[in-house]
Amino acid sequence: MKNLPLPALIAAGVLALFLLYNASYTVNETEQVIITQFGKPVGDPIGEAGLHFKTPFIQEVTSIEKRILEWDGRPNEMPTKDKTYIVVDTFGRWRINDAKQFFLRLRDERSAQSRLDDILGSETRNAIAKHKLIEVIRTTKDREPARDAVLVDAPGNVGVLYPISKGRARIEQEIFDKAAVKLTDFGIELLDVRFKRINYNESVQQRIYDRMISERQQIAERFRSEGEGEAAKIIGKKERDLLEIESQAYKRVQQVQGAADAKATEIYASAYNQSEESVNFYAFIKTMETYQEMLGGDSTMVMTTDSDIFKFLKNVNPTSSE
């Protein structure tokens, strides 16, 4: 080696480094590696992170993701069992649990996404077609089928919900169970499948809205009817109380007037029982009051000279000009 020229030593060093570079590879913590020789897998997948070696030039390294991956399906229109068309948007989570099988069947994630579209889309369509719309959309926040208690007391069939036996959560579980078995053959472990969004088809949306409006109008009519009944009760009670108050007031007025008349009669009687001068003076005063009421304004009165009311006018002397 000492006798080799410098250029040869440099070339040997570069070749050795190139061979070492081609023979070594690193495995990241988020991936697993398949070693292929002439396009075919060799040995088991390598999932341990760190520096590893392979046969240079002959063997190739293929990295496969080890983390949880997402699948976001395209919204698809599909019919339910009761022939209602809805648009279903689903999503799922999956990972590669058998890298060798995955590589042999699918090679890469793009092919895996396409396979997931086929399998999950097909199972979703089958599940929706076997269940009624109410089974697909009715699920509480705890993912348990539930009845809506808001409209239970509504008149007629408003608010009467059809009984459900499964609900959305169990339908999602059906899709998961059937799809997971099929994806096992591809080295894929399906972790979860969920409905992201369920929309009505435009052709049935208006019918749904009309039905909702009709139900709410019936409920509003019930409330108005109950309100009118309560208003009638209040008005009736008011009129009854008013009549009772008026009756009590009229009774009191009659009592006061009766007491006043009795008092006046007593005064009159006591006045008539006084001396003759007092009686004559009282008669004179009352007659003068009568004159004032009778002779006021432009009134004209005709009376005989022997009438009682004329007796105080007989001896009236005209006022002297002095």
C-alpha positions as CSV (number, residue, x, y, z in Angstrom):
1,M,0.0,0.0,0.0
2,K,2.9,2.3,0.7
3,N,4.1,1.9,-2.9
4,L,0.8,2.9,-4.4
5,P,0.6,6.4,-5.8
6,L,-1.5,9.1,-4.1
7,P,-4.2,9.2,-6.8
8,A,-4.8,5.5,-6.4
9,L,-5.0,5.8,-2.6
10,I,-7.6,8.6,-3.0
11,A,-9.6,6.6,-5.5
12,A,-9.5,3.5,-3.2
13,G,-10.7,5.7,-0.3
14,V,-13.5,7.2,-2.3
15,L,-14.6,3.7,-3.5
16,A,-14.6,2.4,0.1
17,L,-16.7,5.3,1.2
18,F,-19.1,4.8,-1.6
19,L,-19.4,1.1,-0.8
20,L,-19.9,1.9,2.9
21,Y,-22.6,4.5,2.0
22,N,-24.4,2.1,-0.3
23,A,-24.2,-0.7,2.2
24,S,-25.6,1.3,5.2
25,Y,-28.9,2.9,5.9
26,T,-30.8,4.4,8.9
27,V,-34.2,3.6,10.2
28,N,-36.3,6.5,11.6
29,E,-38.4,6.0,14.7
30,T,-41.6,6.8,12.7
31,E,-41.0,4.3,10.0
32,Q,-40.2,0.6,9.3
33,V,-38.0,-0.7,6.4
34,I,-38.4,-3.5,3.9
35,I,-35.2,-4.8,2.2
36,T,-35.8,-5.9,-1.3
37,Q,-33.4,-7.8,-3.6
38,F,-34.2,-7.7,-7.3
39,G,-37.7,-6.3,-6.4
40,K,-38.6,-9.0,-3.9
41,P,-38.6,-8.6,-0.1
42,V,-35.8,-10.2,1.8
43,G,-36.1,-11.2,5.5
44,D,-38.5,-9.6,8.0
45,P,-39.3,-5.8,8.2
46,I,-36.9,-3.8,10.2
47,G,-38.6,-1.5,12.7
48,E,-35.8,-0.8,15.1
49,A,-34.5,2.7,14.8
50,G,-30.8,3.2,14.1
51,L,-28.0,2.4,11.7
52,H,-28.3,-0.9,9.7
53,F,-26.4,-2.5,6.8
54,K,-27.3,-4.3,3.6
55,T,-25.7,-5.8,0.6
56,P,-24.6,-2.9,-1.6
57,F,-25.9,-2.4,-5.1
58,I,-28.1,-5.6,-4.9
59,Q,-30.4,-4.8,-2.1
60,E,-32.7,-1.7,-1.9
61,V,-34.4,0.0,1.1
62,T,-38.1,0.8,1.0
63,S,-39.5,2.9,3.9
64,I,-43.0,2.3,5.2
65,E,-44.8,4.6,7.5
66,K,-45.3,3.3,11.1
67,R,-47.5,6.1,12.4
68,I,-51.3,6.3,12.4
69,L,-52.5,7.5,9.0
70,E,-55.8,9.2,8.0
71,W,-58.3,8.4,5.4
72,D,-60.8,11.0,4.3
73,G,-63.5,9.7,2.0
74,R,-65.2,11.6,-0.7
75,P,-68.9,12.6,0.0
76,N,-71.1,10.2,-1.9
77,E,-74.8,10.2,-2.5
78,M,-76.6,7.0,-1.5
79,P,-80.1,5.8,-0.7
80,T,-81.4,4.6,2.7
81,K,-83.7,1.6,3.2
82,D,-86.7,4.0,3.1
83,K,-85.6,5.3,-0.3
84,T,-84.3,8.7,1.0
85,Y,-81.2,9.9,-0.8
86,I,-78.5,11.4,1.5
87,V,-75.0,12.6,1.0
88,V,-72.6,10.7,3.4
89,D,-69.1,12.0,4.2
90,T,-66.9,9.6,6.1
91,F,-63.4,9.5,7.6
92,G,-61.2,6.9,9.2
93,R,-57.8,6.1,10.8
94,W,-55.5,3.2,9.9
95,R,-51.9,2.0,10.1
96,I,-49.7,-0.6,8.5
97,N,-49.2,-3.5,10.9
98,D,-47.7,-6.0,8.5
99,A,-45.2,-4.1,6.3
100,K,-44.2,-7.1,4.2
101,Q,-47.8,-8.0,3.3
102,F,-48.5,-4.3,2.7
103,F,-45.5,-4.1,0.3
104,L,-46.4,-7.3,-1.6
105,R,-50.1,-6.3,-2.0
106,L,-50.1,-2.5,-2.3
107,R,-46.5,-1.2,-2.5
108,D,-47.2,2.4,-1.3
109,E,-49.7,4.6,0.5
110,R,-51.3,5.9,-2.7
111,S,-52.4,2.4,-3.6
112,A,-53.6,1.9,0.0
113,Q,-55.7,5.0,-0.1
114,S,-57.3,3.9,-3.3
115,R,-58.1,0.5,-1.7
116,L,-59.5,2.1,1.4
117,D,-61.8,4.2,-0.9
118,D,-63.1,1.0,-2.5
119,I,-63.6,-1.0,0.6
120,L,-64.8,1.6,3.1
121,G,-67.0,3.3,0.4
122,S,-68.6,0.0,-0.5
123,E,-69.3,-1.0,3.1
124,T,-70.7,2.4,3.9
125,R,-73.1,2.2,1.0
126,N,-74.2,-1.3,2.0
127,A,-74.8,-0.2,5.6
128,I,-76.8,2.9,4.6
129,A,-78.9,0.9,2.2
130,K,-79.8,-1.6,4.9
131,H,-81.0,1.0,7.5
132,K,-83.7,3.7,7.6
133,L,-82.7,7.3,7.7
134,I,-83.7,7.7,11.4
135,E,-81.2,4.9,12.3
136,V,-78.4,6.8,10.5
137,I,-78.9,10.3,12.0
138,R,-80.3,9.7,15.5
139,T,-77.5,9.4,18.1
140,T,-76.9,11.4,21.2
141,K,-73.6,13.0,22.2
142,D,-72.9,9.8,24.2
143,R,-73.4,7.9,21.0
144,E,-76.5,6.0,22.3
145,P,-79.8,6.0,20.4
146,A,-82.2,8.4,22.0
147,R,-85.7,9.9,21.5
148,D,-86.3,13.6,21.3
149,A,-88.4,14.6,24.3
150,V,-89.1,18.1,23.0
151,L,-92.1,17.2,20.9
152,V,-93.5,14.3,23.0
153,D,-96.6,16.3,24.1
154,A,-97.3,17.7,20.7
155,P,-100.8,17.1,19.2
156,G,-101.5,14.3,16.7
157,N,-98.4,12.6,15.3
158,V,-96.2,15.7,15.7
159,G,-93.1,14.7,17.7
160,V,-93.9,11.0,17.6
161,L,-90.6,9.4,16.7
162,Y,-90.2,6.0,15.2
163,P,-88.4,3.6,17.5
164,I,-84.8,2.8,16.6
165,S,-82.8,-0.3,17.4
166,K,-79.3,0.6,16.4
167,G,-78.5,4.2,15.8
168,R,-75.5,5.8,14.1
169,A,-72.8,4.4,16.4
170,R,-73.7,0.8,15.8
171,I,-73.9,1.4,12.0
172,E,-70.4,2.8,12.1
173,Q,-69.3,-0.3,14.1
174,E,-70.9,-2.5,11.4
175,I,-68.9,-0.7,8.7
176,F,-65.7,-1.0,10.8
177,D,-66.1,-4.7,11.5
178,K,-66.7,-5.7,7.9
179,A,-64.0,-3.4,6.4
180,A,-61.4,-4.3,9.0
181,V,-61.5,-8.0,8.0
182,K,-61.0,-7.2,4.3
183,L,-58.1,-4.8,5.0
184,T,-56.2,-7.4,7.1
185,D,-55.2,-9.2,3.8
186,F,-53.4,-6.0,2.8
187,G,-51.4,-5.7,6.0
188,I,-53.6,-2.8,7.1
189,E,-55.1,-2.4,10.6
190,L,-58.2,-0.3,10.5
191,L,-58.5,1.8,13.7
192,D,-61.7,3.7,13.4
193,V,-64.4,4.8,10.9
194,R,-66.9,7.6,11.6
195,F,-69.5,9.7,9.7
196,K,-68.2,13.2,9.3
197,R,-71.3,14.7,7.8
198,I,-74.7,13.5,6.6
199,N,-76.7,15.9,4.4
200,Y,-80.1,15.5,2.7
201,N,-80.2,15.4,-1.1
202,E,-81.4,18.6,-2.6
203,S,-84.5,16.9,-3.9
204,V,-85.7,15.9,-0.4
205,Q,-84.5,18.9,1.5
206,Q,-87.5,21.0,0.8
207,R,-89.9,18.2,1.9
208,I,-88.0,17.9,5.1
209,Y,-88.1,21.6,5.7
210,D,-91.8,21.7,4.9
211,R,-92.5,18.9,7.4
212,M,-90.4,20.7,10.1
213,I,-92.3,23.9,9.5
214,S,-95.7,22.1,9.6
215,E,-94.8,20.5,12.9
216,R,-93.7,23.7,14.5
217,Q,-96.8,25.5,13.3
218,Q,-99.0,22.8,14.9
219,I,-97.1,23.3,18.1
220,A,-97.5,27.0,17.8
221,E,-101.2,26.6,17.3
222,R,-101.4,24.4,20.4
223,F,-99.6,27.1,22.4
224,R,-101.9,29.8,21.0
225,S,-105.0,27.7,21.9
226,E,-103.8,27.2,25.4
227,G,-103.0,31.0,25.6
228,E,-106.5,31.9,24.4
229,G,-108.0,29.6,27.0
230,E,-106.0,31.1,29.8
231,A,-106.9,34.6,28.5
232,A,-110.6,33.7,28.5
233,K,-110.3,32.5,32.1
234,I,-108.6,35.7,33.1
235,I,-111.2,37.9,31.4
236,G,-114.1,35.9,32.9
237,K,-112.6,36.2,36.4
238,K,-112.1,40.0,35.8
239,E,-115.7,40.5,34.7
240,R,-117.0,38.4,37.7
241,D,-114.8,40.5,40.1
242,L,-116.0,43.7,38.4
243,L,-119.7,42.7,38.8
244,E,-119.1,41.8,42.4
245,I,-117.4,45.1,43.1
246,E,-120.2,47.1,41.3
247,S,-122.8,45.1,43.2
248,Q,-121.1,45.9,46.5
249,A,-120.7,49.5,45.5
250,Y,-124.4,49.8,44.5
251,K,-125.4,48.2,47.8
252,R,-123.3,50.7,49.7
253,V,-124.8,53.6,47.7
254,Q,-128.3,52.4,48.4
255,Q,-127.5,52.1,52.1
256,V,-126.0,55.6,52.2
257,Q,-129.0,57.1,50.3
258,G,-131.4,55.2,52.5
259,A,-129.7,56.6,55.6
260,A,-129.7,60.1,54.1
261,D,-133.4,59.9,53.2
262,A,-134.1,58.7,56.7
263,K,-132.1,61.5,58.2
264,A,-133.9,64.0,56.0
265,T,-137.3,62.7,56.9
266,E,-136.3,62.9,60.5
267,I,-135.3,66.5,60.0
268,Y,-138.5,67.3,58.2
269,A,-140.6,65.6,60.9
270,S,-138.8,67.5,63.7
271,A,-139.2,70.7,61.7
272,Y,-143.0,70.1,61.5
273,N,-143.1,69.5,65.2
274,Q,-141.7,72.9,66.1
275,S,-143.8,76.0,66.9
276,E,-146.1,77.6,64.4
277,E,-143.6,80.4,63.7
278,S,-140.8,78.0,63.0
279,V,-143.1,76.0,60.7
280,N,-144.2,79.1,58.9
281,F,-140.6,80.3,58.5
282,Y,-139.5,76.9,57.2
283,A,-142.4,76.9,54.7
284,F,-141.5,80.4,53.6
285,I,-137.8,79.4,53.0
286,K,-138.8,76.3,51.0
287,T,-141.3,78.3,49.0
288,M,-138.7,81.0,48.2
289,E,-136.3,78.2,47.0
290,T,-139.1,76.9,44.8
291,Y,-139.7,80.3,43.4
292,Q,-136.1,80.6,42.5
293,E,-136.2,77.3,40.6
294,M,-139.5,78.0,38.9
295,L,-139.2,81.6,37.9
296,G,-135.6,81.5,36.6
297,G,-134.7,82.4,33.0
298,D,-137.5,82.9,30.5
299,S,-140.0,80.5,32.1
300,T,-143.7,81.4,32.2
301,M,-146.1,80.0,34.9
302,V,-149.8,80.3,35.2
303,M,-151.4,79.7,38.6
304,T,-154.6,80.6,40.5
305,T,-154.7,83.2,43.3
306,D,-155.9,80.7,45.8
307,S,-153.0,78.2,45.3
308,D,-150.6,77.6,48.2
309,I,-147.6,78.7,46.2
310,F,-149.2,82.0,45.3
311,K,-150.0,83.0,48.9
312,F,-146.7,84.8,49.5
313,L,-147.1,86.9,46.3
314,K,-150.5,88.3,47.3
315,N,-149.2,91.0,49.6
316,V,-146.1,92.0,47.7
317,N,-145.9,95.8,47.4
318,P,-144.1,97.3,44.5
319,T,-140.9,99.1,45.4
320,S,-141.5,102.9,45.6
321,S,-139.6,105.1,43.2
322,E,-138.1,106.9,46.2
